[in-house]
Amino acid sequence: MVDLFADRVLVKNNKDQDELDTEREIITRLQNRILMLFFASAESDTCQRFAPTLHDFFKQLTDEFYVERSAQLVLLYVSLDQSVEQLENFLKELPKKSLFLAYEDPYRRELETMFDVREVPTVVVLRPDCSILIPNAVEEITRLGPDCYRNWHEAAELIDRNFLTKEDFEDKSMRSFTDPVRRLKYKKKKKQRRGWGVGGDEGEEAGADDRDGGGSMW
């Protein structure tokens, strides 16, 4: 993934439009992540309609209000706009955590050719090794929403044990609450089977006493 943007400058879609212009910064942001290349133009009504859907999709997978840990997912806007003003206006419709290529960067058009983009909007989904996972995920994102990320995650063979939806986290919390009780019961049964550490026939007799209700401190 990093090789695709070697010697390039990626810009954050925040107030200051901070730049990722060093190899270390780009590696930190892109390595071992699924990358969505969003090709679009502010002139397209279809792009304008899809932008809120993509915004919500990305936010529900990366905002800690919705997930315990952010998904290994990066959104990069590849502008096919006709002016800087169009690009800047369209960026307002995209998540603040997304990235983009500057209007004056000719690499925008190179990527368009590289991935054979023939319509907008197009969302090319890439594995961490830069191979194409989904040539255009617009329909899938619209139809399935955040649920399709799990399919991507599995297909990309990412190791990400930290990604939890809010529902998963709540379920995990409930399991964690009952774990000490279950461990205590397990230890009790284990001690009973071992006859409190006494071997041979005496251990078996101790176990029998426990089952009859005698001799056990539990």
Residue, then its C-alpha position, 0 to 999 in steps of 0.5 A: m500500500v505504501d508503495l502506491f503513494a511513495d514520494r506523494v503528499l496526502v492531505k488530511n481533511n481537517k481544518d488545517q489540511d495537514e499534510l502527510d509528506t514523509e515516508r514514516e507518516i504515510i506508513t503509519r497511516l496506510q500500512n496494514r489497512i484497507l484503502m478506499l479510493f473514492f473517485a468523484s466530482a462535485e459536478s455529478d448529482t450522483c456523487q452528491r447523493f452518495a457522499p452522505t451515505l459514504h460519510d455515514f458508512f465511514k463514520q460508523l466504522t471509525d468513530e469511537f461512538y459506534v465502535e470500541r476501536s476504529a476499523q483498519l480502514v482509510l478513505l482517500y478522496v481522488s478528486l475529478d473536479q474541474s476546479v479547486e473550489q469544487l474540490e474544497n466544497f465537496l470535501k465538506e461532505l466527507p469525513k474529517k478523518s478522510l484524506f485527499l490528494a491536492y487539486e494540483d497533484p497530477y497523480r489524481r489522473e494517474l490513479e484514474t487511469m491505473f484503476d480504469v475508472r469509467e464512472v463516478p462515483t467509484v470506490v475502489v477497495l484495496r487490500p494492504d498489498c495494493s491488490i483490488l478487493i472490490p473494483n467499485a463498492v458503491e452499490e455494496i456500501t449503499r445496499l449493506g452499509p457497515d456490514c460489508y466491512r466484515n466481508w472486506h476484513e475477512a477477504a483482505e486477511l487482516i489481523d485485527r482483534n481490536f475491531l468491535t462494534k458497540e453491540d460486540f463490546e456490550d456482549k463482551s462486557m457481559r461475558s467478562f462480568t460472568d467470567p469470575v463466577r464461571r472460573l470459581k465453579y471450575k476451580k471447585k469442580k477441579k478440586q473435587r475431582r482431585g480429592w483436595g490433592v489426596g491421591g489413590d483411594e483416599g482421593e476417591e473417597a474424598g470426592a464421594d464425600d463431597r458429592d454427598g454434601g460432606g467434607s467440602m468447604w464450598 
